[in-house]
Amino acid sequence: MSTVSERDLLEAAQRGGDDAFGRLAGPYRSELHAHCYRMLGSAADAEDALQETLLRAWRALPRFEGRSSVRSWLYKIATNVCLRVIERRPRRVLPVDLGPAANPHDGPVEPMTEAVWLEPYPDERLGFGSGLASPEARYEQREGVELAFIAALQHLPARQRAVLILRDVLGFSARETAAALETTSVSVDSALQRAHKTVDQRLPEQSQQATLRSLSDGALRQVVQRYVAAWESNDVDAVVAMLAEDAKLAMPPLPAWYLGREHVASFLRSRPLAGATRWRLIPVRANAQLAFGGYAWDEKTQTFTPHALDVLTLRGAQIEEITAFLTPGAFGGFGLPATLPSEATSS
């Protein structure tokens, strides 16, 4: 794109140039993938939607007249692909969306297979900085993948969700958004007002990006080191010392979640940190937040195997929420190894 104009690439692609379409659409793959994730709440679904978007764009290329930018055209296709996906399945949720907090003394609960769970998103897929997408954007691009934001989006009707993302995250104008959704600017403005009302009620006062910026690099390193050390030594008290008084712990696909430092401590003490399991943690980044790949010792294979991907929500230097995704299959998307040897350490 630096040596040839987008118009030249478009014309070459429309003539059937071997790699012109790939060069034309390639620079937008990462941001389109993130867009599909915001719409769908699933990295796997986002990948499928991205591939469908590129296929539809390639097929429609001869009919593209260039009245909008290639980027706007691709976003229009991607948005409508996602809207069709949403029509076919229920919204994605977190355990806190399903009911009140559980009592840790009630015993174990079974996973819910009928629920469609929100999934974590690897920062490596983002492919952009932390600033606004355009002057018209309301949210930073990294704020637009935070767990709380993605969870709030899932409570919106599909078209309101699309409007809010296009307008507030990507900074599309009302006219561009209306063109993407084949509606009017008046309808877009009305949908955006309704979407704001729903989302604003569900978002915290301060984003995780603002929280992370408020902490020094040293303070963040200390949070990471303390969390890893606490888990790897099965030290419940050390974990609890990091928690806010009203901390939450959720573990999709388990429907139960726990509220309050004491209840979280009781659960940890009776289950994962009871001392029966050895742990190793690898720090990663998910949803533009601190996260850890948690590995549990497997006697059969004599290795540490993937168990949970913990995404932390901070309030200052305290942990406000731990969302532990019990989905070992997600580890590969974060570049995490399939197993760790017995001598593995977090360092």
WOTA-V472179 format. One record per residue. N is the residue number from 1. RES is the residue in three letters. PHI is phi in whole degrees, 0 to 359 (none if undefined). NEAR is the number of other ideal C-beta (glycine too) atoms within 8 Angstrom. Layout:
# WOTA-V472179
n:N res:RES phi:PHI near:NEAR
n:N res:RES phi:PHI near:NEAR
This chain:
# WOTA-V472179
n:1 res:MET phi:none near:7
n:2 res:SER phi:280 near:2
n:3 res:THR phi:253 near:3
n:4 res:VAL phi:218 near:6
n:5 res:SER phi:285 near:5
n:6 res:GLU phi:299 near:9
n:7 res:ARG phi:298 near:7
n:8 res:ASP phi:296 near:8
n:9 res:LEU phi:295 near:13
n:10 res:LEU phi:300 near:13
n:11 res:GLU phi:296 near:8
n:12 res:ALA phi:294 near:9
n:13 res:ALA phi:295 near:12
n:14 res:GLN phi:291 near:9
n:15 res:ARG phi:277 near:7
n:16 res:GLY phi:92 near:5
n:17 res:GLY phi:303 near:8
n:18 res:ASP phi:305 near:4
n:19 res:ASP phi:244 near:6
n:20 res:ALA phi:296 near:12
n:21 res:PHE phi:294 near:11
n:22 res:GLY phi:299 near:7
n:23 res:ARG phi:289 near:10
n:24 res:LEU phi:288 near:11
n:25 res:ALA phi:270 near:12
n:26 res:GLY phi:307 near:7
n:27 res:PRO phi:298 near:5
n:28 res:TYR phi:255 near:10
n:29 res:ARG phi:301 near:11
n:30 res:SER phi:297 near:10
n:31 res:GLU phi:290 near:9
n:32 res:LEU phi:292 near:13
n:33 res:HIS phi:297 near:12
n:34 res:ALA phi:297 near:17
n:35 res:HIS phi:299 near:14
n:36 res:CYS phi:296 near:17
n:37 res:TYR phi:296 near:16
n:38 res:ARG phi:301 near:14
n:39 res:MET phi:291 near:17
n:40 res:LEU phi:252 near:13
n:41 res:GLY phi:72 near:14
n:42 res:SER phi:216 near:10
n:43 res:ALA phi:294 near:13
n:44 res:ALA phi:294 near:7
n:45 res:ASP phi:297 near:12
n:46 res:ALA phi:297 near:14
n:47 res:GLU phi:296 near:10
n:48 res:ASP phi:298 near:9
n:49 res:ALA phi:295 near:15
n:50 res:LEU phi:296 near:13
n:51 res:GLN phi:297 near:8
n:52 res:GLU phi:296 near:9
n:53 res:THR phi:299 near:14
n:54 res:LEU phi:294 near:10
n:55 res:LEU phi:294 near:8
n:56 res:ARG phi:295 near:10
n:57 res:ALA phi:296 near:13
n:58 res:TRP phi:299 near:8
n:59 res:ARG phi:293 near:6
n:60 res:ALA phi:272 near:9
n:61 res:LEU phi:306 near:10
n:62 res:PRO phi:298 near:5
n:63 res:ARG phi:265 near:5
n:64 res:PHE phi:284 near:10
n:65 res:GLU phi:263 near:4
n:66 res:GLY phi:76 near:6
n:67 res:ARG phi:287 near:3
n:68 res:SER phi:239 near:8
n:69 res:SER phi:290 near:6
n:70 res:VAL phi:301 near:11
n:71 res:ARG phi:300 near:7
n:72 res:SER phi:298 near:12
n:73 res:TRP phi:297 near:11
n:74 res:LEU phi:294 near:13
n:75 res:TYR phi:295 near:14
n:76 res:LYS phi:299 near:11
n:77 res:ILE phi:296 near:12
n:78 res:ALA phi:299 near:14
n:79 res:THR phi:298 near:14
n:80 res:ASN phi:287 near:10
n:81 res:VAL phi:299 near:13
n:82 res:CYS phi:295 near:15
n:83 res:LEU phi:300 near:12
n:84 res:ARG phi:290 near:8
n:85 res:VAL phi:297 near:13
n:86 res:ILE phi:299 near:12
n:87 res:GLU phi:299 near:6
n:88 res:ARG phi:264 near:5
n:89 res:ARG phi:210 near:5
n:90 res:PRO phi:290 near:4
n:91 res:ARG phi:292 near:8
n:92 res:ARG phi:276 near:11
n:93 res:VAL phi:225 near:12
n:94 res:LEU phi:249 near:11
n:95 res:PRO phi:307 near:12
n:96 res:VAL phi:295 near:7
n:97 res:ASP phi:279 near:8
n:98 res:LEU phi:264 near:8
n:99 res:GLY phi:170 near:3
n:100 res:PRO phi:290 near:3
n:101 res:ALA phi:297 near:9
n:102 res:ALA phi:267 near:9
n:103 res:ASN phi:263 near:6
n:104 res:PRO phi:295 near:10
n:105 res:HIS phi:276 near:5
n:106 res:ASP phi:280 near:7
n:107 res:GLY phi:95 near:4
n:108 res:PRO phi:292 near:4
n:109 res:VAL phi:238 near:8
n:110 res:GLU phi:270 near:5
n:111 res:PRO phi:300 near:7
n:112 res:MET phi:262 near:9
n:113 res:THR phi:275 near:5
n:114 res:GLU phi:277 near:3
n:115 res:ALA phi:279 near:10
n:116 res:VAL phi:252 near:7
n:117 res:TRP phi:268 near:10
n:118 res:LEU phi:297 near:12
n:119 res:GLU phi:241 near:12
n:120 res:PRO phi:285 near:14
n:121 res:TYR phi:229 near:12
n:122 res:PRO phi:287 near:12
n:123 res:ASP phi:301 near:10
n:124 res:GLU phi:299 near:7
n:125 res:ARG phi:277 near:12
n:126 res:LEU phi:292 near:11
n:127 res:GLY phi:69 near:7
n:128 res:PHE phi:209 near:8
n:129 res:GLY phi:279 near:4
n:130 res:SER phi:263 near:7
n:131 res:GLY phi:277 near:6
n:132 res:LEU phi:284 near:9
n:133 res:ALA phi:290 near:9
n:134 res:SER phi:199 near:8
n:135 res:PRO phi:301 near:5
n:136 res:GLU phi:274 near:7
n:137 res:ALA phi:289 near:13
n:138 res:ARG phi:265 near:5
n:139 res:TYR phi:248 near:11
n:140 res:GLU phi:298 near:11
n:141 res:GLN phi:298 near:16
n:142 res:ARG phi:287 near:10
n:143 res:GLU phi:300 near:12
n:144 res:GLY phi:287 near:12
n:145 res:VAL phi:239 near:14
n:146 res:GLU phi:299 near:14
n:147 res:LEU phi:305 near:13
n:148 res:ALA phi:297 near:11
n:149 res:PHE phi:290 near:14
n:150 res:ILE phi:298 near:15
n:151 res:ALA phi:296 near:14
n:152 res:ALA phi:295 near:12
n:153 res:LEU phi:301 near:14
n:154 res:GLN phi:293 near:13
n:155 res:HIS phi:273 near:10
n:156 res:LEU phi:268 near:12
n:157 res:PRO phi:304 near:5
n:158 res:ALA phi:304 near:10
n:159 res:ARG phi:288 near:9
n:160 res:GLN phi:297 near:13
n:161 res:ARG phi:300 near:15
n:162 res:ALA phi:297 near:14
n:163 res:VAL phi:298 near:14
n:164 res:LEU phi:297 near:16
n:165 res:ILE phi:294 near:14
n:166 res:LEU phi:297 near:15
n:167 res:ARG phi:280 near:15
n:168 res:ASP phi:269 near:11
n:169 res:VAL phi:264 near:14
n:170 res:LEU phi:268 near:12
n:171 res:GLY phi:77 near:11
n:172 res:PHE phi:294 near:12
n:173 res:SER phi:286 near:6
n:174 res:ALA phi:301 near:9
n:175 res:ARG phi:294 near:7
n:176 res:GLU phi:297 near:11
n:177 res:THR phi:295 near:14
n:178 res:ALA phi:299 near:13
n:179 res:ALA phi:295 near:10
n:180 res:ALA phi:296 near:14
n:181 res:LEU phi:258 near:13
n:182 res:GLU phi:54 near:5
n:183 res:THR phi:219 near:6
n:184 res:THR phi:252 near:6
n:185 res:SER phi:296 near:9
n:186 res:VAL phi:297 near:6
n:187 res:SER phi:295 near:9
n:188 res:VAL phi:297 near:15
n:189 res:ASP phi:298 near:9
n:190 res:SER phi:294 near:8
n:191 res:ALA phi:297 near:12
n:192 res:LEU phi:294 near:13
n:193 res:GLN phi:299 near:8
n:194 res:ARG phi:294 near:9
n:195 res:ALA phi:295 near:13
n:196 res:HIS phi:302 near:9
n:197 res:LYS phi:299 near:8
n:198 res:THR phi:288 near:12
n:199 res:VAL phi:291 near:14
n:200 res:ASP phi:299 near:7
n:201 res:GLN phi:288 near:6
n:202 res:ARG phi:254 near:9
n:203 res:LEU phi:268 near:10
n:204 res:PRO phi:292 near:5
n:205 res:GLU phi:297 near:3
n:206 res:GLN phi:235 near:5
n:207 res:SER phi:288 near:12
n:208 res:GLN phi:293 near:12
n:209 res:GLN phi:296 near:12
n:210 res:ALA phi:294 near:8
n:211 res:THR phi:296 near:12
n:212 res:LEU phi:296 near:11
n:213 res:ARG phi:291 near:6
n:214 res:SER phi:285 near:6
n:215 res:LEU phi:260 near:11
n:216 res:SER phi:288 near:5
n:217 res:ASP phi:302 near:5
n:218 res:GLY phi:295 near:6
n:219 res:ALA phi:294 near:9
n:220 res:LEU phi:293 near:11
n:221 res:ARG phi:300 near:8
n:222 res:GLN phi:294 near:9
n:223 res:VAL phi:300 near:15
n:224 res:VAL phi:298 near:10
n:225 res:GLN phi:296 near:8
n:226 res:ARG phi:294 near:10
n:227 res:TYR phi:294 near:14
n:228 res:VAL phi:299 near:12
n:229 res:ALA phi:297 near:11
n:230 res:ALA phi:296 near:12
n:231 res:TRP phi:292 near:14
n:232 res:GLU phi:288 near:12
n:233 res:SER phi:252 near:7
n:234 res:ASN phi:52 near:10
n:235 res:ASP phi:259 near:10
n:236 res:VAL phi:300 near:11
n:237 res:ASP phi:301 near:6
n:238 res:ALA phi:291 near:11
n:239 res:VAL phi:294 near:14
n:240 res:VAL phi:299 near:11
n:241 res:ALA phi:296 near:6
n:242 res:MET phi:270 near:11
n:243 res:LEU phi:273 near:12
n:244 res:ALA phi:290 near:9
n:245 res:GLU phi:302 near:6
n:246 res:ASP phi:256 near:8
n:247 res:ALA phi:298 near:15
n:248 res:LYS phi:239 near:13
n:249 res:LEU phi:227 near:12
n:250 res:ALA phi:231 near:13
n:251 res:MET phi:219 near:13
n:252 res:PRO phi:302 near:13
n:253 res:PRO phi:268 near:11
n:254 res:LEU phi:285 near:11
n:255 res:PRO phi:285 near:11
n:256 res:ALA phi:286 near:9
n:257 res:TRP phi:219 near:12
n:258 res:TYR phi:237 near:14
n:259 res:LEU phi:237 near:9
n:260 res:GLY phi:99 near:10
n:261 res:ARG phi:304 near:11
n:262 res:GLU phi:293 near:6
n:263 res:HIS phi:291 near:12
n:264 res:VAL phi:297 near:17
n:265 res:ALA phi:299 near:12
n:266 res:SER phi:300 near:11
n:267 res:PHE phi:295 near:11
n:268 res:LEU phi:299 near:13
n:269 res:ARG phi:292 near:9
n:270 res:SER phi:269 near:7
n:271 res:ARG phi:237 near:8
n:272 res:PRO phi:293 near:6
n:273 res:LEU phi:250 near:11
n:274 res:ALA phi:286 near:9
n:275 res:GLY phi:105 near:5
n:276 res:ALA phi:278 near:3
n:277 res:THR phi:238 near:9
n:278 res:ARG phi:268 near:7
n:279 res:TRP phi:237 near:14
n:280 res:ARG phi:227 near:13
n:281 res:LEU phi:238 near:14
n:282 res:ILE phi:241 near:10
n:283 res:PRO phi:293 near:9
n:284 res:VAL phi:221 near:13
n:285 res:ARG phi:231 near:9
n:286 res:ALA phi:224 near:13
n:287 res:ASN phi:53 near:12
n:288 res:ALA phi:58 near:13
n:289 res:GLN phi:229 near:14
n:290 res:LEU phi:296 near:12
n:291 res:ALA phi:209 near:15
n:292 res:PHE phi:214 near:14
n:293 res:GLY phi:273 near:12
n:294 res:GLY phi:261 near:14
n:295 res:TYR phi:248 near:15
n:296 res:ALA phi:250 near:10
n:297 res:TRP phi:291 near:12
n:298 res:ASP phi:246 near:9
n:299 res:GLU phi:298 near:5
n:300 res:LYS phi:295 near:4
n:301 res:THR phi:266 near:7
n:302 res:GLN phi:57 near:6
n:303 res:THR phi:220 near:10
n:304 res:PHE phi:272 near:14
n:305 res:THR phi:244 near:12
n:306 res:PRO phi:303 near:11
n:307 res:HIS phi:233 near:9
n:308 res:ALA phi:210 near:11
n:309 res:LEU phi:255 near:16
n:310 res:ASP phi:271 near:12
n:311 res:VAL phi:251 near:15
n:312 res:LEU phi:262 near:13
n:313 res:THR phi:250 near:13
n:314 res:LEU phi:259 near:15
n:315 res:ARG phi:233 near:8
n:316 res:GLY phi:65 near:7
n:317 res:ALA phi:269 near:7
n:318 res:GLN phi:268 near:10
n:319 res:ILE phi:271 near:14
n:320 res:GLU phi:273 near:10
n:321 res:GLU phi:205 near:10
n:322 res:ILE phi:245 near:13
n:323 res:THR phi:251 near:13
n:324 res:ALA phi:260 near:12
n:325 res:PHE phi:280 near:14
n:326 res:LEU phi:277 near:11
n:327 res:THR phi:228 near:10
n:328 res:PRO phi:304 near:9
n:329 res:GLY phi:296 near:5
n:330 res:ALA phi:280 near:12
n:331 res:PHE phi:300 near:12
n:332 res:GLY phi:301 near:8
n:333 res:GLY phi:293 near:8
n:334 res:PHE phi:258 near:14
n:335 res:GLY phi:71 near:7
n:336 res:LEU phi:273 near:9
n:337 res:PRO phi:292 near:5
n:338 res:ALA phi:290 near:6
n:339 res:THR phi:212 near:10
n:340 res:LEU phi:236 near:9
n:341 res:PRO phi:289 near:7
n:342 res:SER phi:298 near:7
n:343 res:GLU phi:270 near:4
n:344 res:ALA phi:298 near:8
n:345 res:THR phi:228 near:6
n:346 res:SER phi:293 near:9
n:347 res:SER phi:277 near:2
